Amino acid sequence: MNLASLYQRANEVQRHDAKLILSEYASILQWRSDGQDSLLDVGSGPGNVLMDFVHPLLPKSFEQLVGTDVSMQMVRYANKCYERYARTQFQVLDIGCEELPEQLKGRFDHVTSFYCLHWVQNLRAALRNIYNLLRGEGGDTLLVFLATNPIYEVYKVLQSDAKWASYMQDVDQFISPLHYSTDPVKQFEELLNEAGFVYKNVELRSEVFVYEGVQTLKDNVKAICPFLERIPMAQHEEFLNDFVDIVISMNLKQDTKANAEHSQERFISPYKLIVAYARKSPDYLQNVISDLGNVKNVKGVM
């Protein structure tokens, strides 16, 4: 995941989904009337999704845009690429951390995240932190991440191979926490409720992405697979070939005729996305609700 430039070139599916979903939610996000919006993005990676699709939506007078990532290498790369952009910065943040940095608490009107939360096993902590990033007077969040993807099953098969097992002992840490859920929408709604969000809309979308050619598939795997950096470079191609063989065994390969003499391999990736939008109510309203909940035997209340 630390190959920032490779990831930027190979994140076509992430860009496609982010662009589509933002076009739907741009008018739903609660933009400030004074145009002084501040926005933090979780899991920005090299920054191109944030800067290409979120940045243009901000009012021209926005206060600040902060991209974050758990990888220092990604953050350095993004800061270098986008240093000329005013009021924009990238910094390291582990959204699943126990305690947010004090300087980030309650600072933002909006929190977005695209293709990050499936890397976070502790969704409860992540949502608590996202809630606490939002301003005390309220704010909203748009979260997009994988619920299921065939790549997780490929990982499990590779991990069962003695050749790769020693590099993949913690494979479950890299599988979406909702991958095996019987009702991922309900599970995520409950986590949003627990975090304190009052208005929420959670949907599960079934999508399909097509990788045109084996090299395109391999480039994507090289960009996102967390295990390759543990494997000696001399074995990378062997690992990728094994990956492709498993994909083929899962009937995810199609052969189409490019012309009369050549066929083109296509690899089909059916996956499911959680798309969640939620709002934080102002602190004063939360206090009122809490106080009412403590009132006993008040007519019209209980």
C-alpha positions in Angstrom: 0.0 0.0 0.0 3.0 2.3 0.3 3.8 2.5 -3.4 2.1 5.9 -3.8 2.9 6.7 -7.4 1.8 3.1 -8.5 -1.4 3.4 -6.5 -2.2 6.7 -8.1 -1.8 5.1 -11.5 -3.8 2.0 -10.7 -6.7 3.2 -8.6 -9.2 3.4 -11.5 -12.0 1.6 -9.7 -11.7 3.9 -6.6 -11.8 7.0 -8.9 -14.8 5.7 -10.8 -16.9 5.0 -7.6 -15.9 8.2 -5.8 -16.8 10.3 -8.8 -20.2 8.7 -9.2 -21.1 8.8 -5.5 -20.0 12.4 -5.0 -22.2 13.4 -8.0 -25.1 12.0 -6.1 -24.3 13.4 -2.7 -22.8 16.8 -3.5 -26.2 18.5 -3.1 -27.0 16.5 0.1 -23.8 17.5 2.0 -24.7 20.3 4.4 -22.6 23.1 3.1 -22.2 26.2 5.3 -24.2 29.3 4.3 -21.0 31.4 4.8 -18.9 29.2 2.6 -16.3 28.7 5.3 -16.4 24.9 5.2 -13.7 22.7 6.5 -13.3 19.1 5.4 -11.2 16.2 6.4 -10.7 13.1 4.3 -9.8 9.7 5.8 -7.5 7.4 3.9 -6.6 9.9 1.1 -3.6 7.8 -0.1 -1.8 9.8 -2.8 -4.5 12.4 -2.7 -5.7 12.3 -6.3 -9.3 11.2 -5.5 -9.6 13.9 -2.9 -8.2 16.6 -5.1 -9.9 15.6 -8.3 -13.4 15.0 -7.0 -13.8 16.5 -3.5 -11.8 19.7 -3.8 -13.8 21.0 -6.8 -17.0 20.7 -4.7 -15.8 23.0 -1.9 -16.9 26.7 -1.8 -14.1 29.0 -3.1 -13.9 30.5 0.4 -13.5 27.2 2.2 -11.5 27.3 5.4 -9.4 24.2 5.2 -9.0 20.8 3.4 -7.1 18.1 5.2 -6.2 14.8 3.7 -5.1 12.0 6.0 -3.5 8.6 5.7 -1.9 6.1 8.0 1.1 5.9 5.6 3.8 8.5 6.0 5.0 7.8 2.5 1.5 8.5 1.1 1.3 11.7 3.0 4.7 12.9 1.8 3.8 12.1 -1.8 0.5 13.9 -1.5 2.0 17.0 0.1 4.6 17.2 -2.7 2.0 16.8 -5.4 -0.4 19.3 -4.1 1.8 21.8 -2.3 0.6 24.7 -4.5 -3.0 24.3 -3.3 -4.0 27.0 -0.7 -5.5 25.9 2.6 -4.8 22.3 1.8 -2.5 19.9 3.6 -2.0 16.2 4.2 -1.0 14.6 7.5 -0.7 11.2 9.1 -3.7 9.8 10.9 -4.8 6.4 12.0 -8.6 6.7 12.1 -8.8 3.6 14.2 -6.6 5.1 17.0 -7.6 5.1 20.6 -7.4 8.9 20.9 -7.5 11.6 18.2 -4.9 14.3 18.1 -6.2 17.2 20.2 -5.7 19.7 17.4 -8.2 17.7 15.1 -11.1 17.3 17.5 -14.2 19.3 16.6 -12.6 21.1 13.7 -14.5 20.0 10.7 -17.8 20.5 9.0 -17.5 17.4 6.8 -15.6 14.1 6.9 -15.3 12.0 3.8 -13.6 8.6 3.2 -13.3 6.6 0.0 -12.0 3.0 0.0 -10.4 3.2 3.4 -12.6 1.8 6.2 -12.4 -1.8 4.9 -8.8 -1.6 6.1 -9.9 -0.7 9.6 -10.8 -3.7 11.8 -12.1 -1.6 14.6 -15.0 0.2 12.9 -16.4 1.2 16.3 -13.2 3.3 17.1 -13.1 4.7 13.6 -16.7 6.0 13.7 -16.2 7.4 17.2 -13.2 9.3 15.9 -15.1 10.5 12.8 -17.9 11.8 15.0 -15.4 13.6 17.2 -13.7 15.2 14.2 -16.9 17.0 13.4 -17.7 20.4 14.9 -19.7 20.6 18.1 -22.3 22.6 16.3 -22.8 19.6 13.9 -21.6 18.3 10.7 -21.9 15.3 8.3 -19.9 12.4 6.9 -19.9 10.5 3.6 -18.2 7.1 3.9 -17.6 4.6 1.0 -15.8 1.3 1.5 -15.9 -2.4 0.5 -18.2 -4.8 2.3 -17.2 -7.7 0.1 -14.7 -8.4 -2.7 -13.4 -11.6 -4.3 -9.9 -10.4 -3.5 -10.4 -11.5 0.1 -11.1 -15.0 -1.0 -8.0 -15.0 -3.2 -6.0 -13.9 -0.1 -7.3 -16.8 1.9 -6.4 -19.3 -0.8 -2.9 -17.9 -1.1 -2.5 -17.9 2.6 -3.3 -21.7 2.6 -0.4 -22.3 0.2 2.8 -23.2 2.2 4.8 -21.1 -0.3 3.1 -17.8 0.9 1.7 -18.7 4.3 4.6 -17.2 6.3 4.0 -13.8 4.6 0.2 -13.9 5.2 -0.3 -15.1 8.8 -2.3 -12.0 9.6 -4.5 -12.2 6.5 -7.7 -11.6 8.5 -6.4 -8.2 9.4 -6.7 -7.2 5.7 -10.2 -8.5 5.1 -13.1 -6.1 5.4 -14.7 -6.4 8.8 -18.1 -6.7 7.0 -17.0 -9.3 4.5 -18.7 -12.2 6.4 -21.6 -10.2 7.8 -25.1 -11.6 7.0 -26.5 -8.0 7.2 -23.7 -5.4 6.7 -26.2 -2.5 6.3 -27.8 -3.2 9.7 -24.5 -3.8 11.3 -23.0 -0.5 10.1 -26.2 1.4 11.0 -25.9 0.1 14.5 -22.3 1.3 14.7 -23.3 4.7 13.5 -26.0 4.8 16.1 -23.6 3.8 18.8 -21.2 6.6 17.7 -23.9 9.2 18.1 -25.0 10.0 14.6 -28.7 11.0 14.4 -29.5 11.0 10.7 -28.1 8.2 8.6 -28.6 6.5 5.3 -26.7 3.3 4.6 -27.0 1.3 1.4 -25.2 -1.8 0.0 -24.4 -1.4 -3.7 -23.6 -4.3 -6.0 -20.9 -3.3 -8.5 -18.7 -4.9 -11.1 -15.4 -3.7 -12.4 -13.6 -5.1 -15.4 -9.9 -5.3 -15.6 -8.8 -5.3 -19.3 -5.9 -7.7 -19.6 -3.8 -9.6 -17.1 -1.2 -6.8 -16.7 -3.9 -4.3 -15.7 -5.0 -6.8 -13.0 -1.5 -7.4 -11.8 -0.8 -3.6 -11.6 -3.9 -3.2 -9.4 -2.8 -6.0 -7.2 0.7 -4.5 -6.9 -0.8 -1.2 -5.8 -3.1 -2.5 -3.1 -1.8 -5.9 -1.9 -0.4 -5.5 1.6 1.7 -8.7 1.4 3.9 -8.0 -1.6 6.2 -5.7 0.4 7.0 -8.7 2.7 7.8 -11.0 -0.1 11.3 -10.9 -1.7 11.2 -9.0 -5.0 12.5 -12.0 -6.9 9.2 -13.8 -6.0 6.8 -11.0 -6.8 6.0 -12.2 -10.3 5.4 -15.8 -9.1 3.0 -14.4 -6.4 1.2 -12.4 -9.0 0.9 -15.4 -11.3 -0.5 -17.5 -8.5 -3.0 -14.7 -7.8 -4.1 -14.7 -11.4 -4.4 -18.5 -11.5 -6.8 -18.4 -8.5 -8.9 -15.6 -10.1 -9.2 -17.8 -13.2 -10.2 -20.8 -11.0 -13.0 -18.7 -9.5 -14.4 -18.2 -13.0 -13.7 -14.5 -13.0 -11.9 -14.5 -16.3 -13.5 -13.8 -19.7 -11.9 -14.1 -23.1 -13.2 -11.7 -25.7 -12.1 -11.4 -29.4 -10.0 -8.3 -30.0 -9.9 -9.1 -33.7 -9.9 -12.2 -35.9 -6.4 -13.3 -34.7 -6.2 -12.2 -31.1 -8.3 -12.6 -27.9 -8.3 -10.2 -25.0 -8.4 -11.4 -21.5 -10.8 -9.6 -19.2 -11.1 -10.2 -15.4 -14.4 -9.6 -13.7 -14.5 -8.3 -10.1 -18.0 -8.3 -8.6 -18.0 -6.4 -5.3 -20.3 -4.8 -2.8 -19.9 -1.3 -1.5 -21.2 0.3 1.7 -22.3 3.9 0.9 -23.2 5.7 4.1 -24.2 9.3 4.8 -24.7 10.5 8.4 -25.1 13.7 10.4 -24.0 14.8 13.8 -26.5 16.9 15.7 -25.3 20.0 17.6 -23.9 19.3 21.0 -26.6 21.5 22.6 -29.3 19.3 21.0 -27.6 16.1 22.2 -27.6 17.5 25.7 -31.3 18.3 25.5 -32.0 14.8 24.3 -29.9 13.3 27.0 -31.6 15.4 29.7 -35.0 14.4 28.4 -34.0 10.8 28.5 -33.2 11.2 32.2 -36.6 12.8 33.1 -39.0 10.4 34.7 -42.8 10.7 34.6 -43.0 13.9 32.7 -46.3 14.1 30.7 -45.7 14.2 27.0 -42.1 13.2 27.3 -42.0 9.6 28.7 
